Amino acid sequence: MSHQVTEFLNWDLLRLAWEDLPRETKAFLCSYIRDVKSDDLESHVKHIANAGWDRVPYPCFGMLSFVDFDLSKTPVYDEIISNLTASSVMLDLGCGLGQEIRRLVYDGAPAENIVGLDKDERFIELGFDLFRDKTTLDSTFLVDDFFKPSPKLAQLAGQIRVINSGYFLHLWDWGGQVSIAKCMIGYLSLQEGDLITGVQFGREDAGLWKVPTLDYAIFLHNPASFAHMWHQIGEETGTRWLVWSRSDREGTHEKLAAKGFRLRWYVRYAGRQSQPVPGENFSVKQADQERSQRRLPLCIKLHGLYRPAFNRI
């Protein structure tokens, strides 16, 4: 398993043509965004994509992949909707434009049981501009920092049954992903069956991958390395997880990195282990050091579990 940084195979800021978007995606957008004429839909979406790119040059804006609606492609999608209908609460972590929230609501999930979180209020506002639903959508959107949560965000700890991490988790190296996963666990109710879902760039040869538009490296997983990481997370937190992942080679990911693909995944909480691995749990001091050095979340260990510590400043 390589931890050497690998450069892009090629990076030309692929501009995915509107014509290449799936027909189902266009049909959803046309149906949901009711006050934009079908002939104007392409320019409307591209206008939002350009505004997002100007804010932060994420590849998802340059390729229009922010309207892929990846969550709807997970095999537990119907289960998530059923859980939300039964009054479970979902956190959409790093929700960006909130596109996954809109798709869930369109497919029958109660909007009031979904909380979207992003530190950049501009992305949330762009979501309202894209979907034209600021006065009608009943979901809660929090402008907050997952790394320094306010009391309002921290009070969700222990209340969540589903977390959609989207492309959030993959923005870090191995150690960063492990640390963030621990804090995500702290938000869950830790009832058996709790879910964390996500999607990320993957590669056959797992290892670090340098993102030139953002000037840092992230860890690209294959299914084996991803399962190994969650085994480590479970050992260090005294929790057990059922791990599912799938390599999806459709789309543009293989053009971004050699042997690249989209890795879809979810993990399901399966109960507590008898004892965490001795010496492997983060102390508050260690977590604070890592947070200051690498912008990782500050979590504290409460009753054997990792819970977010809110920013009191």
N, C-alpha and C positions, 0 to 999 in steps of 0.2 A: 504494500500500500504506500504510494508515493506521497510525500509531503513537500516535494519540490514544486515551485511555481512554474506553471506551463503557460506560455503565451497563447493568444488567440491563433487558431489556424488561419483565420481571415476575419477582418472586421471592416465592413463597408457600410455600416448603418443601414442594413437592409430595410427598404421601405416596402412593406407588404402591401400589395395593391388591394384596393377594395374588392376587386373581382375575385381575389383569392380567399376572402373570408368565407367560411361555410354558409350555405344558404340558410341553415337554421339560425345562425347568429343574426343575419340580416333580418330574418322574419321576426325574431324576438325584439330587436331594436325598433323595428317598424311598428310593432304592436304596442310596445311599452311607451315609446316616446310619441305620444299621440298628437302633439301640436307641431311636429316637424313633418313636412310633406315628404313622401317617399323619394321624390326626385332631389330633395335637399339633404337627405340623410347622410350620404357620403361626405359632402362638404362639412356637415355639422360634426360628424365623428372626427374627421381629420383636423378640424379647427381645435377641438378639445385635445386631440393627440399632440398637436403643435404647442398648445399652451402648457400641457404637462411636460413636454420635452424641454421647453424653455425654463420651467421651474427646476427640474432635475433631469439630466439626460439618461433616464432609464431606458434600456432596450425595448421594454414593453410598449413604450410610446412610439418609438421609431418603427416598430414592426406591427403596430395595431394589435398586439397580442393581449393588451389589457381588456379587450372585449372577447377573449377566448372563453370566458366563463368556465374556468377549470374545475371549480367545485362541483358543477353539475355532472362532470364526467367521472367522479369518484363512485365506486360501487356502493358506498354507504350514503349516497345522496338522499335516497328516499327515506332511509332510516333517520337522517338528520331532520328532514321535514316532519316526520312523525313525532320525533322527540320534541321539536319546537311546538307542534300542535298540542302536545301534552304538557305544555307550560315549561319545558326546559328552556334554559337561557344559553344563547350562543354568543361568543366573542369573536368578531372578525378582526384579527390582529394585523395591524398595518393595512387597513382596509383600502387605502388609496382613494379611488373614486367611488368606492362602495358598490362596484358592479356586481359582486357576488351576492350582496344583500338584495339588490333589485331582482336578480334572477330567482333567489329563494322566495321572495314575496310573490313574484309572478307565478311561481309554481305551487303556491298554496301555503307557504309558511307564514305564521302571524308576525307581522313586522315588529310589533311591540316587544317580542321576545328576542330580538337581535340587537346587539350592541356593536357598533363599528368604532374602531380606535385607530387614529392616526395622529402623529405629532404635527403634521403639516395641514393647517386649516385650509390652505389653498387647494389641496387635493380634494378635500371633502366638498368645498364649494364648486370645484370643477365637476364633481359628480352630480351635484344639483343642476349645474348648467347643462350637462350631458343629458340627464334623464328628465329634466323639467318637472320635478316632483317635490320641491322644497316645502310646499304647503300641504302635501297629501301623504307623504311617507311618514309612518309612525315609529320608525326605528330610532334608537338613540345613537347619536354620534358624539364621541368624546375626542376633543383635541387635547391630547395628553402625551406624555413621554413614558413609554414602557420602561425606560431605563431609570427614570426618576418619577415614579407614579405619584400623583396627587392623592389626597385622602379619598376623593370621589372614585378614582380608578382602583385604589388599593382595597376599597371595601367590597369589590367584586370577588376578592379572593375567597375560594371555597364555595362559590355560588354557581359556577359555570359547568355545564354538562358537555358542551361542544366548543372547541376552539378551531377556527380555520386560520391557519398561519399563512396560507397562500404562498407567495414567494418570499415571505419575511425570513424564515429560518435559514434559507440558503445564502443570505447576504454575509455570512460569517465563515471563519475557518472552523476547523473541527472543535477546538476548545470553546469558541464562541457559541457554536450550535449546541454543544452540551450544556453550557451555562444558561442559555436562553430557554432550552427545553426544560430545565429544572424549574425556572420561574413560571413557565407555562403550566407545569404540573401544579404549582402552587395556587393557580387560579381555579383549578378544577374542584368539583365537589368530592372527587375521589370515591364515587360510587362505581361499582363494577359496571363496565360498559361505557364509561366516559370516553369521548373521542377527541383526538387531535388530528387534523387533516392538513395536507399541504401539497405543494408541487414545487419542483426545483429543477434547475439544469442538472443533468447527470452526464456521466461519461463512463465508458467501459473500464478505463484505467482510473480508479478513484485517486483524487489528489487535488492540490491547490491549482486554481485557475485565475489568471490575472485579468481583471476587467479594466480595459484601458480608459473607457469613458468615465469611470469612477475612481480609477487609480488605487485600487486595492485588490487583494486576492480573496477568493471564496473557495470553500471546499466542495468539489463536485463528487457526489456519491455514485456508486453502483448499488444494486440491491443488497449485495453482501456487506459492503461497508456501512450502508445505512442501518441494516439490522444489527451489525456489530456496535454501532454508536448507541442505539437504543438499549442494547444489552448493558453497555457501560452505564448509561443513564439510570437504568433500573437498579443495577448493583449499587450505585452511589447514592441513590435515594431510598433504597429499600422498597421499591415498587416493581411490579411485573407488568409487562406490556406485550400484547399480541401485535406483531408488526406485519403490515402488508405493503408491498410496493410493486410497481410495474414500470417497465421501460417502454415509453411511447416514442416511437421514432418518426411520427408524423410531424410536419411543420418545419420550422427553421432551425431548430436547436443543433442539428448535425452540421449546419453551416457555420455555427458560431465556435465550435470546438471540435477537434478531431475525435471521431467516434462518440459524438455527443448525442444526447437524447433528453427528452422530458421525463423526469422521474415523478410519477404520481404516487402518493403514499397516504396511509393513515395508520395510527396506532390506537389500540383500544386498551383501556386500563383493566387489568385482570387481578387486582388485589395487591396486598402487601407481602413483601418478603419478610422472613423472620428477623433478619438483621441486615442493615446496610453494610457495605464493605468497610472494615475499619480503616480509619485514616484517610478515606477518600472524600468525605463530605466537606464542602466549602465551609470555612468559618466566616463569621461576619467580616472580620478583618481582611481575609483573603478575597472575599467577594467585593469588598469596597476597593481594594487595590486593583483588582481586575477591571472593575467598572471605571475607575479613573484613568487607567492606562489604555483600555480598549473599548470604552463605551459600552460595557456590559451592564445588565440590570443588577441592582442591589437587592438581593433576596436574603432573608434571614430564616434560620431554621427554627420552626415552632412545632412542638409536639412531634418531632421527627420528620417534618415535612418542610419544604422550602416555600416561603410565602414572600410576596413582594413587600419591601419596606418603602413606604411613601416618603417623598421629599418634604421635609418639614421647613425648609428654608423659604 
